[in-house]
């Protein structure tokens, strides 16, 4: 594709994003199932196949409106409306999947439980989940974690503990004996156990109680309505809660608790279509390199993907995405211990059975 064609294509994408943002007025569920292309290359030594200009000459593929290319391998990807999904949509709108000659079909979910059920049933090929999900999917040898997507660092949290508006609490210790909203047996549950334990509060000994609410939007509503004393929320729900008066009590910012988001593929799919997985990651890391240095240019994608409301899309603190890596052995060991204690798994996780780094780019795209 010539520089002129690419420049014209990017101009068209910008116009599309602007028009979509003008018409967007909510942060409800993710878009309807949409497709974006890229390709199935048999030579895995080539990190990016040449764009197929005979398919759509002179224009950049629009994954939200154009039909998929039937000649390409399709990845059905389950997504919930969280900032972690920003690069997935941005790579689509920039035409990066088309460059890689793959189709990526977005399958939206409002909560993790429905998404994970779809994964187990074979309705989707991959999902953005977490390491507790990965542990759960290890039963039956269903999934393999191929990359860390979004992780905490000294400047950003993945999950936060928030007290209800008007609460007198200012520390975890102030929540002793209080009810905390979270999603049972998920990464938010795992994180709460560790954050509260650091302050000497053990759920099993009455240090705090929990109310299981799977949907983070419903958790946010319960917090704002004072139905619970506090809640464990991911972004963008944590930012919404704070803007509405909730108090930030603690978070995993800068911790080594392993609450990162990960990309999980159906193991059989990854084995059969390994090149498609590699080309997907090529596109993914290509877009995150740009987002990490130019976040403001991608705020409109938060609206197009219905990840955030117009107000939040303007004010959300810039976020950065993980460099190419997979979870460490220590991270898997910590999650394995907790999941076994909770009865989520019956045997310790074997690192090589739940993590596979062979799909990561050998060099940056």
C-alpha positions as CSV (number, residue, x, y, z in Angstrom):
1,X,0.0,0.0,0.0
2,X,1.5,3.3,-1.0
3,X,2.1,6.1,1.5
4,X,-0.6,8.1,-0.4
5,X,-3.2,5.4,-0.1
6,X,-2.4,4.9,3.6
7,X,-2.6,8.6,4.3
8,X,-5.9,8.8,2.5
9,X,-7.1,5.8,4.4
10,X,-6.2,7.3,7.7
11,X,-8.0,10.5,6.8
12,X,-11.1,8.4,6.1
13,X,-10.8,6.6,9.4
14,X,-10.5,10.0,11.2
15,X,-13.7,11.2,9.5
16,X,-15.5,8.0,10.5
17,X,-14.4,8.3,14.1
18,X,-15.5,12.0,14.3
19,X,-18.9,11.2,12.9
20,X,-19.3,8.2,15.2
21,X,-18.4,10.2,18.2
22,X,-20.9,12.9,17.3
23,X,-23.7,10.4,17.3
24,X,-22.5,8.5,20.4
25,X,-24.4,9.4,23.6
26,X,-24.0,6.5,25.9
27,X,-21.5,4.0,27.3
28,X,-23.8,1.0,27.1
29,X,-22.9,-2.4,25.8
30,X,-20.2,-3.0,23.2
31,X,-21.0,-2.8,19.5
32,X,-23.0,-5.5,17.8
33,X,-20.9,-8.4,16.5
34,X,-18.6,-6.8,13.9
35,X,-15.9,-8.1,11.7
36,X,-12.5,-6.8,10.7
37,X,-10.1,-8.5,8.4
38,X,-6.6,-9.5,8.3
39,X,-5.1,-12.7,7.0
40,X,-4.1,-16.3,7.2
41,X,-0.5,-16.6,6.3
42,X,1.1,-20.0,6.3
43,X,4.7,-18.7,6.7
44,X,5.1,-17.9,10.4
45,X,8.6,-16.6,9.7
46,X,7.1,-13.5,8.0
47,X,5.9,-11.3,10.8
48,X,3.5,-9.3,8.5
49,X,2.2,-10.5,5.2
50,X,1.9,-8.0,2.4
51,X,-1.5,-6.2,2.3
52,X,-3.9,-7.7,-0.3
53,X,-4.6,-4.7,-2.4
54,X,-6.8,-6.7,-4.8
55,X,-9.5,-7.1,-2.1
56,X,-10.1,-3.4,-1.3
57,X,-7.9,-1.4,-3.6
58,X,-7.4,2.3,-2.7
59,X,-9.1,2.2,0.8
60,X,-8.6,1.1,4.3
61,X,-10.9,-1.7,5.6
62,X,-13.6,-0.5,8.0
63,X,-14.1,-3.4,10.4
64,X,-17.3,-1.9,11.9
65,X,-19.2,-1.7,8.6
66,X,-17.5,-3.9,5.9
67,X,-18.1,-7.6,5.5
68,X,-15.2,-10.0,6.4
69,X,-12.9,-11.4,3.7
70,X,-14.0,-15.1,3.3
71,X,-10.4,-16.0,2.2
72,X,-9.0,-15.0,5.6
73,X,-8.9,-16.9,8.9
74,X,-11.5,-15.5,11.4
75,X,-10.9,-15.0,15.1
76,X,-14.1,-14.7,17.2
77,X,-13.0,-12.5,20.1
78,X,-15.2,-12.1,23.3
79,X,-15.0,-8.6,24.7
80,X,-16.5,-6.7,27.7
81,X,-16.7,-2.9,27.7
82,X,-13.5,-2.1,29.5
83,X,-10.4,0.0,28.5
84,X,-8.4,-3.1,28.1
85,X,-10.3,-3.6,24.8
86,X,-9.2,-0.2,23.4
87,X,-6.3,-1.5,21.3
88,X,-8.4,-4.3,19.9
89,X,-10.9,-1.8,18.4
90,X,-8.2,0.7,17.5
91,X,-6.2,-1.9,15.5
92,X,-9.4,-2.7,13.6
93,X,-10.1,0.9,12.7
94,X,-6.6,1.6,11.6
95,X,-6.7,-1.4,9.3
96,X,-4.0,-3.3,11.0
97,X,-5.9,-6.6,11.0
98,X,-6.3,-6.2,7.2
99,X,-2.6,-5.7,7.0
100,X,-2.2,-9.0,8.7
101,X,-4.8,-10.7,6.6
102,X,-7.0,-11.9,9.4
103,X,-10.7,-11.4,10.2
104,X,-11.4,-10.5,13.8
105,X,-15.1,-10.8,14.8
106,X,-16.1,-8.8,17.9
107,X,-18.5,-10.7,20.2
108,X,-19.7,-8.4,23.0
109,X,-20.6,-9.4,26.5
110,X,-21.7,-7.3,29.5
111,X,-20.1,-9.5,32.1
112,X,-17.3,-12.0,32.5
113,X,-19.6,-15.0,33.4
114,X,-21.4,-14.9,30.0
115,X,-18.1,-14.4,28.2
116,X,-16.5,-17.4,29.9
117,X,-19.5,-19.5,29.3
118,X,-19.3,-18.7,25.6
119,X,-15.6,-19.7,25.6
120,X,-16.3,-23.0,27.2
121,X,-19.1,-23.8,24.7
122,X,-16.9,-23.0,21.7
123,X,-18.9,-19.9,20.7
124,X,-15.8,-17.7,20.7
125,X,-12.1,-18.5,20.0
126,X,-10.5,-16.1,22.4
127,X,-11.2,-13.6,25.1
128,X,-9.6,-10.9,27.2
129,X,-9.8,-12.4,30.7
130,X,-7.5,-12.6,33.7
131,X,-5.4,-15.2,35.4
132,X,-8.3,-16.5,37.6
133,X,-10.2,-17.1,34.4
134,X,-7.1,-18.8,33.0
135,X,-7.0,-21.1,36.0
136,X,-10.7,-21.9,35.6
137,X,-10.3,-22.7,31.9
138,X,-7.3,-25.0,32.7
139,X,-9.9,-27.5,33.7
140,X,-10.4,-29.6,30.6
141,X,-7.3,-28.1,29.1
142,X,-9.5,-25.6,27.2
143,X,-7.5,-22.4,27.2
144,X,-3.9,-21.1,26.8
145,X,-2.7,-17.7,27.9
146,X,-0.7,-16.2,25.1
147,X,0.0,-12.6,26.3
148,X,-0.5,-10.1,29.0
149,X,-2.7,-7.2,27.7
150,X,-3.1,-4.7,30.5
151,X,-1.2,-4.5,33.8
152,X,-0.8,-2.3,36.8
153,X,2.2,0.0,37.0
154,X,3.2,2.9,39.4
155,X,0.9,5.2,37.4
156,X,-2.2,3.1,36.9
157,X,-4.4,0.5,38.6
158,X,-6.3,-2.3,37.1
159,X,-8.7,-2.7,40.1
160,X,-9.6,-0.3,42.9
161,X,-11.4,-0.6,46.3
162,X,-13.9,2.3,46.6
163,X,-16.1,3.3,49.6
164,X,-19.6,4.6,49.0
165,X,-20.2,8.3,48.7
166,X,-20.4,9.9,52.1
167,X,-18.5,7.1,53.8
168,X,-16.2,8.0,56.7
169,X,-13.8,5.2,55.6
170,X,-10.4,6.3,54.4
171,X,-8.4,3.0,54.7
172,X,-9.0,-0.7,54.3
173,X,-8.9,-1.0,58.1
174,X,-11.9,1.3,58.3
175,X,-13.9,-1.3,56.3
176,X,-13.5,-4.0,59.0
177,X,-16.7,-6.0,59.3
178,X,-18.3,-4.1,56.3
179,X,-19.9,-5.6,53.2
180,X,-17.8,-5.4,50.0
181,X,-19.3,-5.8,46.5
182,X,-17.2,-7.9,44.1
183,X,-17.6,-10.8,41.7
184,X,-17.2,-14.1,43.6
185,X,-14.3,-16.4,42.5
186,X,-13.0,-13.9,40.0
187,X,-9.9,-11.6,39.9
188,X,-11.7,-8.9,41.9
189,X,-12.3,-11.5,44.7
190,X,-8.6,-12.6,44.5
191,X,-7.5,-9.0,44.7
192,X,-9.8,-8.1,47.6
193,X,-8.4,-11.1,49.7
194,X,-4.8,-9.9,49.2
195,X,-5.5,-6.1,49.7
196,X,-7.5,-6.7,52.9
197,X,-5.1,-9.3,54.2
198,X,-2.3,-6.7,54.0
199,X,-4.3,-4.8,56.6
200,X,-4.9,-7.8,58.8
201,X,-8.5,-8.4,57.6
202,X,-9.4,-12.0,56.7
203,X,-12.8,-12.8,55.2
204,X,-12.8,-16.3,56.7
205,X,-12.3,-14.8,60.2
206,X,-15.0,-12.2,59.8
207,X,-12.7,-9.3,58.8
208,X,-15.2,-8.4,56.1
209,X,-18.1,-9.8,54.2
210,X,-18.9,-9.8,50.5
211,X,-21.9,-9.5,48.2
212,X,-21.4,-11.2,44.9
213,X,-22.3,-9.0,42.0
214,X,-21.0,-10.2,38.6
215,X,-21.8,-7.2,36.5
216,X,-19.5,-4.3,37.3
217,X,-22.1,-1.8,36.2
218,X,-24.5,-3.3,38.8
219,X,-21.7,-3.3,41.3
220,X,-21.3,0.4,40.6
221,X,-25.0,1.1,41.1
222,X,-25.0,-0.8,44.4
223,X,-22.1,1.4,45.6
224,X,-23.6,4.6,44.5
225,X,-26.9,3.7,46.1
226,X,-25.2,2.9,49.4
227,X,-26.4,-0.7,49.2
228,X,-22.8,-1.8,50.1
229,X,-20.1,-0.1,52.1
230,X,-17.5,-0.6,49.4
231,X,-16.9,-2.2,46.0
232,X,-14.0,-3.6,44.0
233,X,-14.2,-2.1,40.5
234,X,-12.1,-2.1,37.3
235,X,-11.8,0.9,35.0
236,X,-13.7,2.7,33.7
237,X,-16.2,2.0,36.5
238,X,-13.8,3.1,39.2
239,X,-13.3,6.5,37.5
240,X,-17.1,6.9,37.1
241,X,-17.6,6.0,40.8
242,X,-15.0,8.6,41.9
243,X,-16.5,11.3,39.7
244,X,-19.9,10.6,41.4
245,X,-18.5,11.0,44.9
246,X,-17.1,7.5,45.8
247,X,-13.8,7.5,47.8
248,X,-10.7,5.7,46.6
249,X,-9.5,3.5,49.5
250,X,-6.9,1.3,47.9
251,X,-5.9,-0.2,44.6
252,X,-3.4,-2.6,43.0
253,X,-1.4,0.3,41.5
254,X,2.2,-0.6,41.3
255,X,1.7,-4.0,43.0
256,X,2.9,-7.4,42.0
257,X,-0.5,-9.1,42.8
258,X,-0.9,-10.3,39.2
259,X,-4.3,-8.7,38.5
260,X,-3.4,-8.0,34.9
261,X,-5.7,-8.7,31.9
262,X,-4.5,-11.5,29.6
263,X,-5.4,-12.8,26.2
264,X,-6.6,-16.4,26.3
265,X,-7.1,-18.5,23.2
266,X,-8.9,-21.8,22.9
267,X,-6.0,-24.2,22.9
268,X,-7.2,-26.3,19.9
269,X,-7.8,-23.1,17.9
270,X,-4.3,-21.8,18.7
271,X,-2.7,-25.1,17.8
272,X,-4.6,-25.3,14.5
273,X,-4.4,-21.6,13.5
274,X,-1.1,-20.5,15.1
275,X,-0.3,-18.1,12.3
276,X,-3.6,-16.2,12.8
277,X,-2.8,-15.9,16.5
278,X,0.7,-14.5,15.7
279,X,-0.6,-12.1,13.2
280,X,-3.2,-10.9,15.6
281,X,-0.5,-10.2,18.2
282,X,1.6,-8.4,15.5
283,X,-1.4,-6.0,14.9
284,X,-2.0,-5.7,18.6
285,X,1.6,-4.7,19.6
286,X,1.8,-2.4,16.6
287,X,-1.2,-0.4,17.8
288,X,-0.3,-0.4,21.5
289,X,3.1,1.1,20.6
290,X,1.3,4.1,19.2
291,X,-1.4,4.3,21.9
292,X,1.2,4.3,24.6
293,X,2.8,7.4,23.2
294,X,-0.2,9.1,21.7
295,X,-3.2,8.2,23.9
296,X,-5.2,11.4,23.3
297,X,-5.5,10.5,19.6
298,X,-7.4,7.4,20.5
299,X,-10.0,8.8,22.9
300,X,-12.6,8.8,20.2
301,X,-12.2,5.1,19.9
302,X,-13.5,4.7,23.4
303,X,-16.8,6.2,22.1
304,X,-16.9,4.2,18.9
305,X,-16.4,1.0,20.9
306,X,-18.9,2.2,23.6
307,X,-16.3,1.6,26.3
308,X,-16.8,5.1,27.9
309,X,-19.3,7.9,27.9
310,X,-18.4,11.1,26.1
311,X,-17.6,12.8,29.4
312,X,-15.4,10.0,30.6
313,X,-13.7,9.6,27.2
314,X,-12.5,13.2,27.6
315,X,-11.3,12.9,31.2
316,X,-10.0,9.3,31.5
317,X,-6.4,9.4,32.6
318,X,-4.1,8.2,29.8
319,X,-3.5,4.4,30.1
320,X,-0.6,2.3,28.8
321,X,-0.5,-1.3,27.7
322,X,1.9,-4.0,28.5
323,X,4.9,-4.8,26.4
324,X,5.1,-8.2,24.8
325,X,5.2,-10.7,27.6
326,X,3.3,-13.6,29.2
327,X,2.5,-14.1,32.9
328,X,5.5,-15.1,35.1
329,X,5.8,-18.4,36.9
330,X,5.4,-16.6,40.2
331,X,2.2,-14.9,39.1
332,X,0.7,-18.2,38.1
333,X,1.9,-19.8,41.3
334,X,0.1,-17.1,43.4
335,X,-3.1,-17.4,41.5
336,X,-2.9,-21.2,41.6
337,X,-2.6,-21.2,45.4
338,X,-5.6,-18.9,45.8
339,X,-7.8,-20.8,43.3
340,X,-7.0,-24.1,44.9
341,X,-7.9,-22.8,48.3
342,X,-11.2,-21.5,46.9
343,X,-12.0,-24.8,45.3
344,X,-11.9,-23.3,41.8
345,X,-9.3,-25.9,40.8
346,X,-8.4,-29.2,42.5
347,X,-4.7,-29.4,41.6
348,X,-1.9,-26.9,41.2
349,X,-1.6,-25.2,37.8
350,X,1.2,-26.4,35.6
351,X,2.8,-23.3,34.1
352,X,3.5,-24.9,30.7
353,X,-0.1,-26.1,30.4
354,X,-1.7,-22.6,31.0
355,X,0.9,-20.3,29.4
356,X,2.4,-20.4,25.9
357,X,4.9,-17.7,24.8
358,X,5.5,-19.1,21.4
359,X,2.9,-16.7,19.8
360,X,4.6,-13.5,20.9
361,X,6.4,-11.5,18.1
362,X,10.0,-12.4,17.8
363,X,10.6,-8.8,17.0
364,X,8.3,-5.8,17.3
365,X,6.1,-5.3,14.2
